[in-house]
Amino acid sequence: MKKLFNEFKDFINQGNAMDLAIGVIIGAAFKGIVDSLVNHIIMPIIGVLTGGVDLSSMVLTIGEATISYGLFLNAIINFLTITLVIFLIVKSLSKLKRKKAEEAEEPAIAEEVLLLREIRDSLKKEEK
């Protein structure tokens, strides 16, 4: 039992598990922001564009069953908005990282080039 506990503790202390936990927590908080964006900004605009139709009230009744396809459409718009925002954030961060890496990297001079320069310099000395 102690071995299992130690393995579990090692697993939890790994960077990947902690990063995942932090990502889930931030994602849950981010969902509230995106839900507000979709429900209070995007959906009213879509309502205006569709002539005042409220997607969330769109239902289909078959017998006694009620299918709320408007809520499903809201969920799809919510999902697409979240993925678009995450895509833009990841793209921006990748661009910044790439820019920093390019600035930090000094071009490495190949060994052949160094040898050719030495030969050139030696030839110049011999000519003088």
Summary of the structure (lengths in Angstrom):
residues: 128
radius of gyration: 29.5
end to end distance: 81.3
largest distance: 103.2
contacts: 260
relative contact order: 0.06
helix: 80%
strand: 5%
